[in-house]
Amino acid sequence: MKKDLTISGVSVRELAREYSTPLYVYDEGMMASRMDEFTSNFRSDKFNTHVAYASKAFLCKAMARLVNKKGLCIDVVSGGELYTVLSAGFPAEKIYFHGNNKAPYELEYALKSGVGTIVADNMDEIRDIAAMAEGLDTVANVMLRMNPGISAHTHEYIMTSAPDSKFGMALCDIAEIAEAIKEAEKTGHFKFKGIHSHIGSQIFAKDAYIAQIQTMSNFIHDLESEYSLPVKEISLGGGFAAYYTQKDEPIPVDEVCRTIIAECEKQKDAFALSFDTLSIEPGRSIAGEAGYTVYTVGYGKVSAGKKYVFVDGGMGDNIRPALYGAEYRCDVISEDDNGEASVCTVAGKCCESGDVIINAAEIPNAKKGDLILVYTTGAYGYSMSSNYNRLPRPAVVFVNGAESRVVVKRETWEDVASHDVTE
Ligand SMILES: *Cc1c(COP(=O)(O)O)cnc(C)c1O
């Protein structure tokens, strides 16, 4: 039993008292040092390197400002993310705009804002971007998202011969792709910059990245040698794992960076590839472990031998367990000695049986008023949150050293109903 715990030296009990629960808390210093770790290790003498934070993992204006301060680039996948980072003062030229189905108004917004790189997902989009850039009398810098036919998740990765992912273009369509690029470049408003691929998320296998680099190097070599299309930038996406439970063994950041750099240097020499910039796009590995959720315990019950403890949030603030069985660990914070640990289910307050945060947590008895601190909720928690059951979204607090501050205000019932038309 823990009487209290700290995040960056700040008492969780104090945070709960000051900002109320449920509450998202981020250790800003930890995110900053993760970013530094990426930028200092992802370097080569043979080419430039970019680290772009994949903002869909966790985004608010304070986060965009932190990413900018640390000198990283940023990825966005929608007009809303683009709006958020631009209004936080993020330099447009350091933004990569991804997405498999960007709307015309999103592409127009990106082009008018001077977004540095648009990552086109299909051949129709290549044509649309060229036409739109011509109409706006600007130049679009475009990378192409390829599907390398490798899908990686946790320790396993599979090479699929018939790629059926909704993302990216098939490697075998190289001739049509080269044709589409050349047509687009004829407008004088389309600049082909490079090739992008992304193989998945929560990846523990270094070999998956090696396989990706080898596959993409082959493809890029073909594009350069057979179709005379120089590929100046290569992006390998993200997917670097975070530590959620003791089952997880993420590859240390320095190690995964070194592995990728070494393999890319090798392939650059072997194929005489012309790229001068290599990019990666970590999301989860920057925001995940730095984020925590603090809940207050309400009721509990035992249903047919299954022990439940209910918290004041749930699938509205963390859909991942319900969505795809994501696992978390937690601690109970209590004034009292609540006895030995036993297995119980930490569930939320939503009207849905799947509204569970942790299925089999081994924790001491938690009673009404105790706090539960859930670890590693920083990625895809707040960013996937909803108002299901009209629950207001929790506040987001950044802790840095001994200081804490609200970076996203807690929603109110009025906020939740604020877009309803009254008459
Ligand atoms: C989601 C995504 C990322 C980040 O993935 P993480 O698993 O959070 O590192 C990077 N690049 C692209 C294109 C993505 O879609």
The ligand as an SDF file (V2000), in Angstrom:
LIG
                    3D

 15 15  0  0  0  0  0  0  0  0999 V2000
    0.8840    6.7510  -35.8830 C   0  0  0  0  0  0  0  0  0  0  0  0
    2.0160    7.1020  -36.7500 C   0  0  0  0  0  0  0  0  0  0  0  0
    3.2680    7.3320  -36.1980 C   0  0  0  0  0  0  0  0  0  0  0  0
    3.5780    7.1610  -34.7340 C   0  0  0  0  0  0  0  0  0  0  0  0
    3.3930    5.8740  -34.2760 O   0  0  0  0  0  0  0  0  0  0  0  0
    3.8420    5.5200  -32.7630 P   0  0  0  0  0  0  0  0  0  0  0  0
    3.5170    4.0820  -32.6370 O   0  0  0  0  0  0  0  0  0  0  0  0
    3.0230    6.3650  -31.8550 O   0  0  0  0  0  0  0  0  0  0  0  0
    5.2980    5.8270  -32.6660 O   0  0  0  0  0  0  0  0  0  0  0  0
    4.2990    7.7330  -37.0420 C   0  0  0  0  0  0  0  0  0  0  0  0
    4.0760    7.9000  -38.3710 N   0  0  0  0  0  0  0  0  0  0  0  0
    2.8730    7.6810  -38.9380 C   0  0  0  0  0  0  0  0  0  0  0  0
    2.7000    7.8930  -40.3810 C   0  0  0  0  0  0  0  0  0  0  0  0
    1.8110    7.2720  -38.1530 C   0  0  0  0  0  0  0  0  0  0  0  0
    0.6260    7.0540  -38.7270 O   0  0  0  0  0  0  0  0  0  0  0  0
  1  2  1  0
  2  3  1  0
  2 14  2  0
  3  4  1  0
  3 10  2  0
  4  5  1  0
  5  6  1  0
  6  7  2  0
  6  8  1  0
  6  9  1  0
 10 11  1  0
 11 12  2  0
 12 13  1  0
 12 14  1  0
 14 15  1  0
M  END
$$$$
